[in-house]
Amino acid sequence: MDVTTDFVRLLHVDDNPAITELTATYLEREDERISVTTATGAEAALDILATDEIDCVVSDYNMPGLNGIEFLEAVRREYPDLLFILFTGRGSEEIASEAISAGVSDYLQKGGGTDKYALLANRVGNAVQKRRNERARERDQAIITEATDAILVVGADATVQYATPSTEAVMGRAAADLRGTDASELIVPADRPRVMAEFAALVADPGGHRTVEFRHDRPDGTRIWIETRGRNLLDREPVDGIVIYGRDVTDRKERETELRRQSRIIEQAPIGITCSDPSREDNPLVYANAAFEALTGYEFEEIVGRNCRFLQGERTDPASVAAMRDAIDAREPITVDVWNYRKDGTEFWNQVTISPIEDDDGDITQFVGFQQSLPAETGDDQKSTRRDDDVD
């Protein structure tokens, strides 16, 4: 059953077709949410329950085959939580007692006149809504209990009013131990002023949101990073507090720290380092470090978006260029020595290494290039050697 819908699917069971038709007409007229399916016996009703989604059964007592109590007992065996209202003209304390013992949800005598249908529609609507509310609370509680995020509700003074069981997994602290404590004590002292300034701003912003990260020392001595997302529901009953969702982001923070460290290493490396993107036309450069800028005389803005061939010139060996191109096409690493040219036109003997970078799926996402200036005489010596080889 969908607990969010207002639609009420009712099964009315009575051995008199005229009564089921009349009851359906009145109930659907009294409450437009109610949609009535009818059956003229318990066996037929059980077949309907096996195939259709039904919110509530309304049944007569005196029927051939299974009577109302026997039908109720059969329903309870298969559908223990299904709402069942006994709606009968044969009212007695004995029948009412049997119905209660069998687990009836409600008991109503038919009586005379049409007022009984209004009363029945009201009983059905209230019972279904109550059951839906109960299931919604059960669902919400199950979600909260199973949530991996720690959830806290704190007052404007940061006192913890409520905590979910998941606080133990995240913070190493049982929910019962947190209630009534000062939430600011969960923050390491160095981070506390910054975080509490954000908290004060959130308290002053009804309905507002804030996201903040801080370090937390667990009782076992380990220090973790927690990312919290808070919302001000101080003026919304029944919450009446700041709702805070917290998750352990230590792994992410450590990865970010490592990436920053690696980035600094690359940026401060004494040789030129570039990255190109083979998914874009002409495999353009997307990154160059400071050493590459110093080596070539080009600024970063003049480098990105261009293929590295802009460094080639008159003395650049076509065979070396072809070797690099073939290696890139073959997705293989290569190292060559080649004459390149700076922005001011001066040439330099460049040792170039190009390596493909793969992602987790084995697809090449970038080529990283390393450029190191070699003594010019080395290039001249190699040029002379090639000329001698050509003469021979």
C-alpha positions, 0 to 999 in steps of 0.5 A: 500500500502506498502510504502517501496516497489519499485514495482509499481502496475498500472491499465490501463483502455482503451476500446481497448484491443489492446491499453491496451496490447501495453501500458502494454508491453511498460510500463513494458519495460520502467520501470521494476518496473511497473506491469500492470493490464488491464481493458477494461471499467470503471466498470471492473476497479472498480471491480479490485480496490475493490479486488487488491492493485493498486498504480496508475490508467491510464485511457483513456477518451473516453470509453463506459459507464463511460467516463474517467472523470466519472470514475475518479469521481467514483474512488475519491468517494471510493479511494480519495488518489489513483493516477489517470492519464488521458491518452487520445488522445482527448486533450482539455482545457475543458477536462483538466479543468474537470479532474483537477476539478474531482481531477486528479493526472496528465493529459497526451495526447497520441500523436504519436510515442512510446516516449509517453510511456517513458513519461508515465512511467516516470510520473507514477514512479515519482508520485508513488515515491512522494506519497510513500515519502509523506506517509513515512513522514506522518507515521514517523511524526505520530510515533514521535507524538505518541511516549511515549519517549521524543525525542530531537535533540541537537547540539554539544554545547547541544542546543536543536534544536528539541523536540517532543510533548512527552517531555511534558508528560515525562519532563513536558516541552512543546516542544516549550519551550525547543527549543533553550535552553541548554539541560544540564539545564535539568539535576540536578546539582549533575548529570550534570558533569557525564552526560556531560562527556558522552555527550562530548565523544558522540560528539567526536564519529560520529555515536556512541551511549551512554546510561546514566541515570540522575535525572530531576526536573520537573517544578511542583517540582517532581524529576524523573529519565530519561534514555537517549539513544543518537546517534551522527548524527551530520554529517548526513543530514538532522538531523545534531545533536545528537538524544536523546531518553528519558524515565521516569524510576523513577518507575524502579529506585525506585524498584531497590532501594527497592530491594537493601535495601531488599538485604542489610537487608537480607545480614545483618540479624543476622540469617542464610538465604538461598534460594533454586531452586526447578526447578533444580535437588535436589533443590540446594541452590542458595543463602546464607547470611553472617550469614549462612556462619558464623553459618555453617563455610562454604563459599559461594562457598562451599554452592551454588549448594548443597542441604542443607542436607550437614549440617546433621550428626550423631545426626540429627533426621530422623523424622525431616528430613522427616518432612522437606522433606514432607513439601517441597514436599507439597509446605508448610511452616514448622519449626523444631528444628534439630541437624546440623553440621558445617564444622569443625564437631561441632554440633549446635541445629538449628531452621529451618524454610522453606517457599515456594516463589511464583511468580505472577502466583502462581508457586513456584520458590524458597524455603527460609530457616531461620536458627537460632542457639539455646542453645545446652541444649535445644536440649539435653533436647528434646533428653532426652524427646524423650528417655523417651517417647520411654521407656514409 
